[in-house]
Each structure stands twice: as structure tokens, then as C-alpha cells.
Amino acid sequence: MPSLSRDEREAFLAEPRIAALSVAAGRDRGPFTLPIWYDYAPGGEAWIITGADSRKARLIKAAGRFSLMVERTLPPGGPTAP
């Protein structure tokens, strides 16, 4: 898949989409991953909303970081023939 330009990437991220958030869940566990809504405006930072006492909020606070994966629902250039 060709890389997106900065403008294309920012436009893609600014569209309403669901992302997958992953955060470390402990040394002896895999990452905690779940779907999440996010908000993004070009040139800004992604925003997520979660309860302050939620498991994901506690894990993010402990880890100090998380990953956010945003996906397409169709391949680049549109659907392909089966």
C-alpha cells in the first residue's frame, strides 16, 4: 500500500472512524486492546474519552502511553474483484 502524504493522512484521521486502542496490561500479559471512538482535527492530537476509573484509563496512566490503530473499511482505491 502506498504511503499517504501528510495531508491525506490528516484527512483520513479526521473522518469519523473507530480505532483500536492498545495499552500494556502488565509484564506477563499481552496488550489490552479494544475498539474506541476518537476525535481528530488536522494538525492536532487525537482525543479519546473514557471514564477516569475505567480499566483502560488506569492502564494508560500506568504505562504512560498507548497505541491507536485506525483502519480503512475498504482497500485503497475501492473494492477489489473476488
Beta strands, then each sheet from edge to edge (+ up, - down):
strand 1: 18-23
strand 2: 32-39
strand 3: 47-48
strand 4: 67-70
sheet 1: 3+ 2- 1+ 4-
end
